[in-house]
Amino acid sequence: MTPVALTVAGSDSGGGAGIQADLKTFAANEVFGTSVITALTAQNTQGVSAIHDVPLVFIAAQMEAIFSDFDVGAVKIGMLSRAETIRLIASELRRRGAKHIVLDPVMVATSGDRLLQDDAVAALRTELMPLAEIVTPNLHEAAALTGKPLARDEREMEAQARDIVAFGPRAVLIKGGHGMGEEAVDLLVGSDGAVTRMTAKRIATKNTHGTGCTLSSAIAANLAKGMDLAAAVRAAKDYVTHAIEHADNLEIGHGHGPLNHFYKYWSTP
């Protein structure tokens, strides 16, 4: 049977992140993509100008439409702006016995600005994290989740990942892409105490919009195809690295452009 993945996230009208990036990633990784849209954004490569939250009743209707018809092999969860949305999604996933849940806790902008109120962050910790197979915070998000300063080295990254594991997920992938140095180091920390260090070369480009969305959806795609967690993360990290390497081949917009999700298939200069 064709593997199916579901993304539950906001829409990016500029096509670089959110639902659009997730569906591109699913397709590029040979998985059929379905979606539940939680918010609409007026957005381009230069920023977000407006957000419209989707009513809860319509979010529930989308969940019903997907789970009543598709055999969903994995679920990626992106930005959920309100506590009530988080509680609804968690309830629906529990009720339907959803498997292989990948939670990308989109909480903090690259600038460090908080995107969620305290009640939404609390709901994320208590409602969704216990359901997740893996949570994928960047350094800013890990600091916000744990209430600690931004991690300065791998020792502090690991400590914050362990704090997040205590909220209930099977594993945490803490991403070092916002760090410094020639390598981008991610740490995969399991609830069993195992730590796996994953590295990739740091690529000099401004076109990294949607990187976190793309990585988490690639992990979900690989889990839907039957990979074990560590293999799914490694393959996803490799895919994202290549998509960033080829990002400058796209001439899109006037700000921070997207990754090249279809670098394998598009002919580029």
N, C-alpha and C positions, 0 to 999 in steps of 0.2 A: 504494500500500500504506500502511496505517496506520503512522505512525512509532511506534517502540518505544524506550523508554529503560530502563536498568537502574540501580538503586541498590544499592550494596554498603555496608552500614552497620549500625549498631546500632538496636535498637528502643527507642522512647521510649513507655512505657506511658501517659504523660500526653498524647500526641498532638501535642505542639508542635514537636518536633525529630526528628532521625533518620529512620528509614524512613517513619514516618507523615507527617512534613512533606514528605519527598521525593515520596511518592506523591500527596499532595494537590497539590503543585506541578506534577507531571507532568500530572495531570488538568486543573488550571486552565489550563495552557498547551497543552491539546489534544494530548497525547501519551499513549499507553498505557504504563502503568508496570508494571515487573516488579521483583523484589527478591531479594537474597541477604542474609539476616540473619546478622551476625557475632557479635552479643551481645544479650542481653536486659537491660533495665534496669527496676527498680522506681523510677518517677520521676513527679513531678508538677510543678506550677508553683513549688514551694518547694525542690526539689532532688532528688538521687538518693540512694536509701536502700540499693540493692543492685544488683550487676551479675553476670550469669552469662554466661560466654564459651561460644559455641557450639563443639562439637568440630570439629576440622579436617575430619574425614571427612564430616561433615554439611554443612559449608560447600562442600566439593568437590561433594557430591551436588546441592546447589542450583545451583551453577554449571553442572553437566552438564544439569540439567533445563531451565535457561533457554536456554543456547546450542545445545542440540540441537533446539530447537523454534522459537525466536523469531529474527527478523532484528533484532538489537540495533543501533540506530542511534547510541547514545551510552551511556557508562557514567559514573555519578557515584560516587565513592568517598568515604565519610565516615570516621567513627572506626573504626580498627582497633587494638585495644588491645595486641596482642602481636606480637613480631617474626615468630614462626612463621606467624601469620595473614597478615601482610603478604607474606611470601615465597610463601605458597600462592596468594594472590590474584594477585600479579604473574606467577607461573608460569602460572596458568590464563588470564590475559588475553593473555600472549604466545602461548601455545599455540593460542588461538582467534582470534588476529588481531583483537582488539577494537579498535574505532575510536572516535575522539572521547572520550578519557578525561578527565574533569574530576576533579581531586583536591582535596578540601577537607581540609587537614591538621589535623584536630581534635586538637591537642596540648596546648593550654593553656587553662585556664579563664579566664573574664573577670577573675577576681581575680589572675591571673598564675601560679596554681599549675600545675605540670607534671602532665600526665595520662599521659604515656608515659615509659617507662624509656629509658635511653640507647641500648640495643640496638635498640629499636623505632624510635627516631628515625633511627638510622643506616640501618636497613632501608628506612624511608620514603624517605630520600634516594637510596639506591643501587638499590633494586628498583623502586619505583613512579614516582618523578619522571621518569626517562628515558622512561617510557611515556606520560606525560601530555601532552595538548594544552595544558592550562592548569592551574595550581595557584593556589588562592585563599586565601592566608593572611591573617588579620587581623594587627594590629600586634604582638600578643603572640606569635603563632605565627611570624611572620617573624623576630622577635628570637631565638626559640628555635632556629629552623632555621639561622640565620647565626651564632649565638653573639655577637651584638652587643646593645647596650642598645636599649631601646624607641625607635623612630624618633620624633623630635621635630618633624620638618617634612618637606616633600615631597622635599627633596634627600636626606635620610636614608632615606626610604621607597624612592625610586628606587634608591639604592645597594644596599639590602637585596634588592630585587626582582632586580637584576642578579646578585647573589650566588646567588640561588635559581635563576635561569635557567641558571647554570653547572652545576647538577646534572643538566640535561638536558631539562626540559620545553620545549615550543615557546613558551610565554608564561607570565607570572605576573601575576595581578591582586592587588595588595596593597591591602587594604581599610582605609580610614581611619575607619571607623565608631566606633572607640574613641577617636578623637582629640577635639579641641576645635574651637570655632568654629561659625559659623552653617551652614556647608556641610560635608557629609561627602564627602571627596575620595578617590577610588580611582584608582590608577595601573595601567594595563595596559602591561606592559613585555614586548616580544617578543625572541626570540632573535636577531632581525635588528637589534636596537638601537632599534627604534621605541618611542616612549612616547606613550600616549594618556591624557589627563587626563579623568576622568569625575566629575561633581559631582551632588549632590542636596541638597536642603535637609535640615538636621538636624531631626528630629521629636522633640518632647518627649513621651515615653511610657515607661512601665516595661515595656510589653508588646512585648518584642523577642526572646523566647525562640525559638530556631530560625532566626534571621536568616541565619547562615552556611550552614546546611543548605539553606535555601530559595533563596538566591542561586545556590549551586553547582548545585542540581538544576534551576533555571530555565535556567541556561546550557546544561546537558546537554540539556534538552528542546528548546531552540532549535537546538542543533547537530543533534539527531536530525531536526529538520524541514528541515535543509538550509541554515540560515543560516551565513554566514561568522563567524569568531570574534569580530571586533569588534562586528558587528551582534548576535550572540547575547548578548554581555556587556551591551551597551547596553539591549537589550530586557529582559534579566533584571533589571538594576538598576532600570529603570522599574517593572517588576512588583513588586519587593520594596518600593520606595518607597511605592507605593500600598497594598500589603498592610500596611505599618506605619502609614500614615495612617489606615487603617480598623480598626486593631487594637483601639482603645478601644471600638469598637462591640460587641465580644465581652465578655461577663461570665463569665470562666472562672477558676476556682480562686481562691486567696488570695495568690499570689505573683506572679512575673513571667510574665505570660500570653503566649500565642502570637500570631503574626501572623494576620491575617484572609486566609487563602489564597484564599477564594472570595468576595472582596469584590465581584467583578463580578456574581455570581449570587445572593447572599443579600440579601434586603431587610433593612435595618437602620434603627434610629431616626434 
